[in-house]
Amino acid sequence: MATRLTAEERRDDVLDAALVAFAAAGYEGTSTDDIARAAGISQPYLFRLFGTKKELFKASVARCFRRTLDEFQQAAEGLRGEQALQAIGTRYGELLSGDRTYLRAQMQAYAACDDPEICSVVRDGFGDLVAYVERVSDLPPERVSQFFATGMLMNVLAAMNVGAGGEPWAARLLEGCGKTP
Protein backbone atom coordinates (compact mmCIF):
# COMPACT_ATOMS: atom_id res chain seq x y z
CA MET A 1 0.00 0.00 0.00
CA ALA A 2 1.40 3.39 -1.00
CA THR A 3 2.03 5.87 1.77
CA ARG A 4 0.36 9.21 1.26
CA LEU A 5 2.69 12.19 1.59
CA THR A 6 1.84 15.14 3.79
CA ALA A 7 1.48 18.56 2.18
CA GLU A 8 4.87 19.52 3.63
CA GLU A 9 6.54 16.42 2.19
CA ARG A 10 4.90 17.06 -1.17
CA ARG A 11 6.00 20.69 -0.96
CA ASP A 12 9.61 19.53 -0.46
CA ASP A 13 9.33 17.22 -3.47
CA VAL A 14 8.01 20.09 -5.58
CA LEU A 15 10.85 22.34 -4.42
CA ASP A 16 13.36 19.63 -5.40
CA ALA A 17 11.82 19.37 -8.86
CA ALA A 18 11.59 23.16 -9.18
CA LEU A 19 15.25 23.63 -8.28
CA VAL A 20 16.30 21.29 -11.09
CA ALA A 21 13.92 22.87 -13.61
CA PHE A 22 14.70 26.48 -12.72
CA ALA A 23 18.45 25.72 -12.69
CA ALA A 24 18.19 24.36 -16.22
CA ALA A 25 15.95 26.98 -17.83
CA GLY A 26 15.64 29.94 -15.45
CA TYR A 27 12.55 31.64 -14.16
CA GLU A 28 11.21 32.75 -17.53
CA GLY A 29 12.08 29.54 -19.37
CA THR A 30 10.51 27.09 -16.93
CA SER A 31 6.86 26.10 -17.03
CA THR A 32 4.88 25.12 -13.98
CA ASP A 33 3.51 22.21 -16.01
CA ASP A 34 7.05 20.81 -16.39
CA ILE A 35 7.68 21.18 -12.65
CA ALA A 36 4.35 19.57 -11.72
CA ARG A 37 5.05 16.64 -14.05
CA ALA A 38 8.57 16.18 -12.63
CA ALA A 39 7.16 16.25 -9.09
CA GLY A 40 4.39 13.77 -9.97
CA ILE A 41 1.54 16.13 -9.16
CA SER A 42 -1.07 18.08 -11.08
CA GLN A 43 -0.52 21.69 -12.01
CA PRO A 44 -3.58 22.78 -9.97
CA TYR A 45 -2.07 21.09 -6.91
CA LEU A 46 1.23 22.90 -7.53
CA PHE A 47 -0.67 26.19 -7.48
CA ARG A 48 -2.51 25.14 -4.33
CA LEU A 49 0.87 24.59 -2.65
CA PHE A 50 2.63 27.74 -3.90
CA GLY A 51 0.02 30.10 -5.36
CA THR A 52 2.03 31.32 -8.33
CA LYS A 53 5.09 30.43 -10.35
CA LYS A 54 6.85 33.44 -8.82
CA GLU A 55 6.12 32.23 -5.28
CA LEU A 56 7.51 28.82 -6.22
CA PHE A 57 10.65 30.40 -7.67
CA LYS A 58 11.11 32.58 -4.60
CA ALA A 59 10.70 29.55 -2.32
CA SER A 60 13.25 27.66 -4.42
CA VAL A 61 15.73 30.55 -4.22
CA ALA A 62 15.24 30.95 -0.47
CA ARG A 63 15.81 27.22 -0.01
CA CYS A 64 19.02 27.35 -2.07
CA PHE A 65 20.39 30.19 0.07
CA ARG A 66 19.31 28.35 3.23
CA ARG A 67 21.25 25.30 2.09
CA THR A 68 24.32 27.46 1.54
CA LEU A 69 23.99 29.00 4.98
CA ASP A 70 23.56 25.54 6.55
CA GLU A 71 26.71 24.36 4.76
CA PHE A 72 28.62 27.45 5.96
CA GLN A 73 27.51 26.83 9.55
CA GLN A 74 28.43 23.15 9.48
CA ALA A 75 31.83 23.88 7.94
CA ALA A 76 32.71 26.58 10.47
CA GLU A 77 31.39 24.84 13.55
CA GLY A 78 33.75 25.55 16.45
CA LEU A 79 36.02 27.77 14.33
CA ARG A 80 36.58 31.52 14.24
CA GLY A 81 38.51 34.05 12.17
CA GLU A 82 40.56 32.92 9.19
CA GLN A 83 40.10 29.26 10.15
CA ALA A 84 36.34 29.66 9.77
CA LEU A 85 36.73 31.36 6.40
CA GLN A 86 39.06 28.63 5.18
CA ALA A 87 36.61 25.90 6.22
CA ILE A 88 33.66 27.71 4.63
CA GLY A 89 35.60 28.33 1.42
CA THR A 90 36.63 24.69 1.19
CA ARG A 91 33.05 23.50 1.72
CA TYR A 92 31.74 25.99 -0.84
CA GLY A 93 34.27 24.75 -3.39
CA GLU A 94 33.08 21.19 -2.75
CA LEU A 95 29.47 22.27 -3.31
CA LEU A 96 30.33 23.97 -6.59
CA SER A 97 32.29 21.05 -7.93
CA GLY A 98 29.81 18.45 -6.71
CA ASP A 99 26.46 19.83 -7.83
CA ARG A 100 26.04 21.74 -11.09
CA THR A 101 22.31 22.08 -10.39
CA TYR A 102 23.11 23.99 -7.21
CA LEU A 103 25.51 26.30 -9.06
CA ARG A 104 23.10 26.90 -11.93
CA ALA A 105 20.24 27.59 -9.51
CA GLN A 106 22.32 30.32 -7.88
CA MET A 107 23.17 31.85 -11.25
CA GLN A 108 19.50 31.79 -12.31
CA ALA A 109 18.53 33.51 -9.05
CA TYR A 110 20.94 36.36 -9.73
CA ALA A 111 19.74 36.58 -13.35
CA ALA A 112 16.11 36.94 -12.21
CA CYS A 113 16.85 39.99 -10.05
CA ASP A 114 15.12 42.30 -12.54
CA ASP A 115 11.97 41.34 -10.68
CA PRO A 116 11.88 43.33 -7.40
CA GLU A 117 10.20 40.56 -5.39
CA ILE A 118 12.72 37.95 -6.51
CA CYS A 119 15.56 40.40 -5.99
CA SER A 120 14.39 40.94 -2.42
CA VAL A 121 14.62 37.19 -1.71
CA VAL A 122 18.09 37.03 -3.30
CA ARG A 123 19.27 40.06 -1.33
CA ASP A 124 17.93 38.66 1.93
CA GLY A 125 19.56 35.28 1.32
CA PHE A 126 22.90 36.76 0.34
CA GLY A 127 22.69 39.19 3.26
CA ASP A 128 22.23 36.26 5.64
CA LEU A 129 25.42 34.70 4.25
CA VAL A 130 27.35 37.95 4.71
CA ALA A 131 26.03 38.45 8.25
CA TYR A 132 27.04 34.92 9.20
CA VAL A 133 30.54 35.24 7.73
CA GLU A 134 31.00 38.60 9.48
CA ARG A 135 29.87 37.11 12.78
CA VAL A 136 31.88 33.88 12.63
CA SER A 137 35.06 35.47 11.29
CA ASP A 138 34.97 38.78 13.19
CA LEU A 139 37.26 40.10 10.45
CA PRO A 140 37.24 43.60 8.91
CA PRO A 141 34.95 44.44 5.98
CA GLU A 142 37.86 44.36 3.53
CA ARG A 143 38.58 40.70 4.33
CA VAL A 144 34.92 39.72 4.23
CA SER A 145 34.55 41.45 0.85
CA GLN A 146 37.62 39.64 -0.45
CA PHE A 147 36.16 36.35 0.74
CA PHE A 148 32.89 36.90 -1.14
CA ALA A 149 34.68 38.22 -4.23
CA THR A 150 36.70 35.00 -4.31
CA GLY A 151 33.47 33.01 -4.01
CA MET A 152 31.95 34.85 -6.96
CA LEU A 153 35.07 34.20 -9.04
CA MET A 154 34.78 30.53 -8.09
CA ASN A 155 31.13 30.61 -9.29
CA VAL A 156 32.15 32.00 -12.67
CA LEU A 157 34.98 29.50 -13.11
CA ALA A 158 32.74 26.62 -12.08
CA ALA A 159 30.04 27.81 -14.52
CA MET A 160 32.64 27.65 -17.30
CA ASN A 161 33.70 24.13 -16.23
CA VAL A 162 37.34 25.16 -15.88
CA GLY A 163 37.91 23.85 -12.36
CA ALA A 164 39.19 20.50 -13.53
CA GLY A 165 42.25 22.02 -15.21
CA GLY A 166 43.18 22.30 -18.82
CA GLU A 167 43.12 26.09 -18.95
CA PRO A 168 46.37 27.57 -17.63
CA TRP A 169 44.79 30.95 -16.90
CA ALA A 170 42.01 29.25 -14.89
CA ALA A 171 44.56 27.24 -12.93
CA ARG A 172 46.35 30.47 -12.02
CA LEU A 173 43.12 32.11 -10.87
CA LEU A 174 42.14 29.08 -8.83
CA GLU A 175 45.59 29.01 -7.28
CA GLY A 176 45.09 32.67 -6.36
CA CYS A 177 41.81 31.69 -4.70
CA GLY A 178 43.68 29.12 -2.65
CA LYS A 179 42.22 26.26 -4.71
CA THR A 180 44.14 23.76 -6.78
CA PRO A 181 42.46 22.54 -9.96
Secondary structure, 3 states (H helix, E strand, C coil): CCCCCCHHHHHHHHHHHHHHHHHHHHHHHCCHHHHHHHHCCCHHHHHHHHCCHHHHHHHHHHHHHHHHHHHHHHHHCCCCHHHHHHHHHHHHHHHHHHCHHHHHHHHHHHHCCCCHHHHHHHHHHHHHHHHHHHHHHCCCHHHHHHHHHHHHHHHHHHHCCCCCCCCHHHHHHHHHCCCCC
